[in-house]
């Protein structure tokens, strides 16, 4: 059974204990809420998705998690909720590529994007400000021109408005893998995310006959609008 984990969706306090702890939490959630699934699964294949590549090289987060994953996996999880104690082999890996093309690494999944490109500043006069002079006009002019209004200052908006890292391809990789696994006949697939972008994959997997176990890492509930009229099995499980 595959478990597709959006690692950035895992709460920071849980992440802080490392990937083995995250995997144990997933196993416990499955054992408590879907014991029949876990008891019929000799092996759990946990894939951690995230912005693991800065360009073509592993990002700092990718390097740290990769080292931890290699150190703690695979391991044996003991199922104690069944009449006869069972063991499940748990393997873990970073999702570098799609399940359908395991040798084709998808890089450039962590990118720095200038925050200034996403910030829009409105002219305070257009917003109804009647103060003259308005202190906010300087900020508006700064974003409009991209330069400091002081003639002897060389700093611009790209120097002063910081960039931030963004993950790319993560949700679409999870959706693609979920659809692929369902169409090659995997009976049960678990997905760990609270992002609504995964719903097309969940719906397609259900329609194809796969039992989708949706493990919610945060306080969140499935929207009935997405499940209404969809055939198949869906099991929501808290992490």
N, C-alpha and C positions, 0 to 999 in steps of 0.2 A: 504494500500500500504506500502510495506517495503522499507526502505532506508538504504543501507549498506554502512557505512562510515569508510574508513581507516583513523583513526583520526590523525595518524602521517603524512599523506599527506596534512592535512589542514595547510595552511601557519601559521607560529607562530604568526604574528600580529592578525590574525583572531581567533586563539585559545585563545589568551590572553583575549578576551572578554567573554570567557566561552561557554559552550555547548548550552545554550539558544540562544546566538547570532549565533552560527554555524547553529543551527536548523532554525532560522529565515532566514538566508542567503539561506539555501536549499529551504525553502518554497517560497521565493521570486524568486529564479532561476526557480523553477517549475512553478510558476504563470506566469512568463514572457515568458518562452520558451515552456511550455507544459500546457497551461491553461485548456485544455480539460481534462487532466489527473487529475489535482488537483481538478477541479470542480466536478468530479465524485468520489472523495475519501473522505469519511466521517472521515477517521482516517489515520494518518501517523505514522508508527512504525519505529523509527530511532534507529538503532543498531550501537554503536560505537565500532570499532575493534581496538585492540592494544595489547601491551605486558603487560597485566593487572596482570599477576601472576609471582612473583619471587619465584620459588619453588611452594609450595601449598598456599602461602599467597599473598594477594594483594600487588603489588609493590607500591612504593610511588606515582607514577603517577596514578596508578589505584585507590588508596585511595582518592586522591584529586578529580579526575574526578567523582568517584562514589558518593562522597558527594555532588558535584555540581549537578549531574544528579538527584539525589533523591530530591534535594531542588527545582529545577525549572520545573520538569516534573511531570505530564502532564500539558499542557496548551492549550488554544484555539487560533488558528491562523485564522484571518479574511481575506477571499479572497475578494478583492475589484475590481478585474478586470472583473468580470462577471456582466451581466445585473442585476441579483439579488444577493445581497451580501450573501456569504456563510461562514460557519465556518467549520474548520477542527480541530479535536482533535489531538494534537501532543504528542506522548509518546516517551520516550527515555530510553535507558538502555545500559549498557556495555555488549558486546557480550562475555559472559563467556562460552557459549556452542553453539553447532550447533542448528539451528532452528528445525532440525529433532529429536534431542535428548536434549531437554532443561534442563534436570536434570543431564546431564553428563558434569560436568565442565572440561574444558580443561585447565590444569594449566601448569606451567613451560613455559610460553610464553614470559618471559623476562629473558634473560640469559647473564651473563658476559662471554665474549670470549676474550682470550688473543690476543692482537693485534700482538704480536710476532709470533703467529702461522700462521698469514697471510702475514708476511713480509718476502720477499726473497731478500737476498743481494748477488750480483754477485761479484766474484773476480775481482778487478779492472784490474789486469793483463790480464785476459781473455777478458775484455771489451776493451783492447787496450791501457791501461795506460802504459807509458814508464818511468814515473818518479820513481827514486829510492833514498830514500824510498818514498813510496806513503802513504800519511796520511790516505787514505781510507782503507788501508789494515788492520788497527787496527779494524775498524768497521766490515769488512768482517770476520775477525777472531773471533770477539765478537759474531756475529750471528752464526757462524759455531760451536763454542765450547759452546756457551750459558753462558760463564763466562768472567769476567773482566780479561784482560791480566796481570794485576798486581797481583803478587803472594800473596800479603798480603791482597787482597780485596776479600770479600766474596759475593759481589753482582753479580747477574747474569742477563740474559736477561729478565727473568720473573719479576725481581724486578724493572727494570728501564724502560721497555717498557710497557706502561699502557694498561689495559684492557678497553673494551668498551661494553656497553650494546647493545644487539641485540633482535629484536622481532622475534618470531617464530610462525608459523601456521597462521599468520594474513591473507595473501593473499589466502591461501588454504581454510580457513574458509569462506571467502567472496565468493570464487568460489563455494564451496560446498553448501552454503546457497542459492546462486543465482540459481544453478541447481535444488536444492530441491524445491524452491518456484515456479520455472517455471513448474516443473513436477507435482505439486499439483494444478496447474491451476490458479496461480496468473497472472492476465492480465497485470499488470504494476509493474516493480521493478526498483528502482533507485539505482545506485552504485556511490559512491563518491570516486574516486581514480585516480591517474595519473600513476599507475604502470601497465606495460604491462602484468604482470603475471595474471591479471584478465581477459584477453581476451578469454581464453578457456571457462570461465563461461559465458561471454557475448554472445559468438557465440552459445553456447549450449542453453542458454535461448531464444535467437532469434529463433533458429531452432525449439524449442518446442512451439513457438507461443506467447511468452511473449514479450511485448513491453519493451525494456531496455532503460531507461533514464540514460545516462552516464554524470554525473556532474563532470566537470574537475576543480579541485581546483587550478591548476597552469596553466601557459601559455603553452598549449600543444594542439596538434591536433591528431585526430585519424589517424592511418596509413591505407591507402586504402587497403593495402595487407591483412589486417585482415577482412575487411568488404566485399571484393570482392567475389561475388557469394554466400553470406550468405543470406538465406531467412529470412523474418521477419522485424520487425520495430526496428530502433535504432535512438535515439535522443540525440545528443551531446549538452550539456548545460554548459555554464561557471558558476562558483560559484559566 
